[in-house]
Amino acid sequence: MVNDPRELGVRANAIRHRNLIMLNRAGLGHTGGDLSAADILTTLYFSILNIDPKAPAKPDRDRFILSKGHCAGVLYTTLAEAGFIPLNELDTFMQPLSRLNGHPNRNKVPGVETNTGALGHGLPVAIGAALAAKLDDAVWRTFVLTGDGELQEGSNWEAAMAAAHYKLDNLVLIIDRNRLQQGDATERTMHLEPLGDKWRAFGWSVQEVDGHDHALLLNTFRNVPFEPGKPSCVIAHTHKGQGVSFMRDRAEWHHRVPSKDELTVALDELGENGHGSTL
């Protein structure tokens, strides 16, 4: 387990390096959402989750579900950095016969808990997992990451009621609140605020954090459940395209990937912490 927030920053930067190189080679992917979630996944996989890359299906592992499955790229690069899959397999992303598809597949990729991609499904599945743990008196926990635009799906709010009804304090929802979705800002597409109050009204315990501050993320995740008998909701305020100036807070980078020239500039901005990743 990594306890130093600075070390988590180095690892997150390495994940961003590998992610951008992978997306450039594939010519496909979701750059902005991958970069906004990199610090959250780094903190979970290297400091919080009870997981073992050598035994990815051990029964008492914590479960992580990436509900915003279109951002499979950041999940694959995190799993590779954590040792679940070989680093060089990232070169096959989105290629014919590769198991690294555009959306994660639990039957093919070690460490993937459930197939995701159709938005609004991850939280309901996570509630089923958390409820199963309660019924078995098991100690493992379930973490699920959704996009903020994904909360426009009604299935999330049915799930929110169920989680509170069953008092699932072994469930942690993390919202990647980057305020952009495909094409425009979330608040111009379908108004979400006051987001924290809505989750509280559904019976959840809520905390809001800077989703790029590893010290804050560490402290927050280490203190779940926030209240006994209630599911925990972390609203992580992030920036789409975090780490690269010309991608940050730009809606067009939801579904764009960097050209060769853009990649060179982006990697230069990210600095020297590529952990051996090369063009």
N, C-alpha and C positions, 0 to 999 in steps of 0.2 A: 504494500500500500504506500502511495506517495503522500507525504504529509506536508511538503513544502509547496506553497502556491506558485513560487517561481519555477519550480521544476514542472508543475502542471502547465505553466505558460509555454515552456520550451516544447513539451510534448504536443500541445495544441498547435503550435506553430509548425511542427513536423507534420502533423496531420493535414494542416492546410496546404503545405508544400506538396505532399503526395497527392492530395485531392485534386489540386489544380492541374498537376501534370497528368493525372489519370483522365480527367475530363477533357483536357486538350487532345490527348491521344485518341480518345473515343469519339470526340466531336459531338458528344451528347451529355446531358446531365442537367442538374439544377444547382448552379454555382452559388447563387446568393443564399439559399436556405441551407446548403451544406456549411458555408462559412459562418452563418449566424449560430449554428448549433454546435460547432466544433468544441467550444469551451465547456459546454454542458456535458457532452459525451466524454470528453477527456476526464473531467472530474468524476463522473460516474464510474467509468471503466478502470481508472487507475487509483481511485481513493475510496470509493463507496461500495460498489457492488461486491457481494460475495460470489465470485465466479472463478473458474479455473480453466484456462484455455486447453489444458491437457485432458480435462474431463468436462467438456462443455455441456453435457446432459446430466451432471450429477444431481440427484433429486433435491438436495437442500440448497441449490443455487438460488440467488436472487434472479428475478426475471426482469428483462428490459425489453420494452416493445416500442419500436419506432413507428408511431402512427402516421407521421408524415412520410410515408414510404417512398415518395418520389425523391426524397433526399437519401436514397440508399448509398450514394457515394460516400458521404461522411461516415456512415455506419461501417462500410467495407474498409475504409482507411483506418478507422479506429480499431476494428477487429484485427486488421493486419498488424498495426502497431502493438496491440496487446497479445499477439501470438496465436490467435484463433485460425488464421489463414496465412499462407506465405506472402511476404511482401511483394515478390515478383508476380504473384497472381493478379495484382491490381492492373497489370498491363493488359489483361484479358477483359476488362470491364466493357460490357455491352457488345462483345465480339461474338460471332457465331459459336455455339456450343459451350460458351462460358457459363459457369454457374453464377457469375456476378451480373445478374440481370438488372434492368432499370428499376425494379422493385424487389425487395428482399424475399427470399424463398427459404422457409425453415427446413424443407426437405433436402436442400442442397448445400446450404452454407452453415458451418458450425457457429454457434453463438446467436443465430437468428431464432427468436422464439415463436414468431408467427408471421405469416405472409401479410403484407400490408401494401396499400397503394390506393384502394378505394377509400377516400377520406371519410372520417367519422366512425371507423370500425375499431381502431386501436384501443380506445378507452373501454368500449363494451367488452372486448376480449380480455383486457386487463382486469376488469371487475370480475369476470368469471374465474380468472387465475387467483385473484386475491381471495375470493369467496371459497375456492377449493382449499387454499391454504388454511383458512379459518376452520373449515369443516374437518380438516385433518389435524388440527392443532399443530401445524407446522410453523416454523419461525421465519421462513424465507419471505421476502417482500417483493412487491411488484412495482416497478417504475415504468411510466409511459410518457413519451414525449409527443405532444401534438403541435401542429402549427396553429397560429392564431386565426388565420382565415378559415382553417378547418372547423373552428367552433361555429361557423355558420351552418353546419350540418346538424339537424335536429336530433340525430341519434345520440350525440354527446350529452344532450340535456336529459334525455331519458336515462342514460347511464349515470349521470350526476345524481339523480334522485335515488337510483338503486344503491349506489355506493354509500350514500348517507344512511339509507334505510337499513342496510346490513352492517352498519358501523365498521366499515373497512379501514381501520387505522393502520393496516399493513399495505395500503395502496398510496402511491405518490404520483400525482399528475404534475408534469412540468409543461408549461405553455411557452413556446418559443415566440415571444411577443415582439416580433420585428416590425409589425405594423404595415407590412406590404404583402400582397399576394399577386398572383399572376395578373398583370395588366394595370394594377392601381393600388392605392392605399386601402387597407381594410375598412377604414372609417368612411370612405366614399363608396365602397362596394356594398357593405352591410354593417351598420353601426354595431360595435361590440361593447363599448363602455356604458356604465361603469363595470368593468369586467370582474374586479375583485369582489365587489358587493354582490354580483350575481352568484358567484360560487359560494359566498357566505350564506346567501339566502337559501341555497340548496343544501346547506348543512355541512359544508366543508370548512376546514381551517386553512386560512390563506396567508401566504407571505409573498412579498414582492421584492425582487433582488435585481441587481445588475448582472445580467447573464453572461458577462465577459469578465467578471471579477472572481478569480478562482478562490480567493480567501473567503469571500462572501458565499459562494456556492458550496464550498466545503463546510462552512459553519451551518448553513441552512440544511443541507442534506444529512448532516450528522445529528440534527435535532428532530428528525421525523420519528414518530408522528408528532405534529405540533400540539395536538390535543388528543388524549386517550378517547377512543370511541368514535373519532372522526377521520375521514380520509383527508390527506394533505394535498394542497394545491400550491405549487410554486409558479408564480408569474415571473418569468425570466425576461427582463427587458433587454433586447438584443438589437443588433443592426444587421440587416441583410448585407452580405458581402463584407463582413467585418474583416479588417486586416489589409484591405486593398482599397486605396483612396477612390479609384474610378469605378469601383463596384459598390461601395458602401452606400446604403440607403437609396439605391437605384432600382426601380421596379423592373427594368428591362433585363437585369441580371437574375431574375427569378428562373429564367429558362434559357439563358445564354451560356455559352462556354467560351473561354478565352482563346483568341487566335495565338499563333506562335509569338508574334510581337507583343501582344498583351500579356501573355504568360511570362515573358522575360521581364517586363516591367513589374508584374505582380510579385514574382519571386524575389526580385530585388527589394521591393518594399517590405516583404516579409522578413528579410534579413538572412542571417547565417545559420538558422536553426533547422535546417532541412533534414538532419539525421541521415545524411547520405543519399537523400533523394536527388535524382539527376534528371536533366532533360533528355 
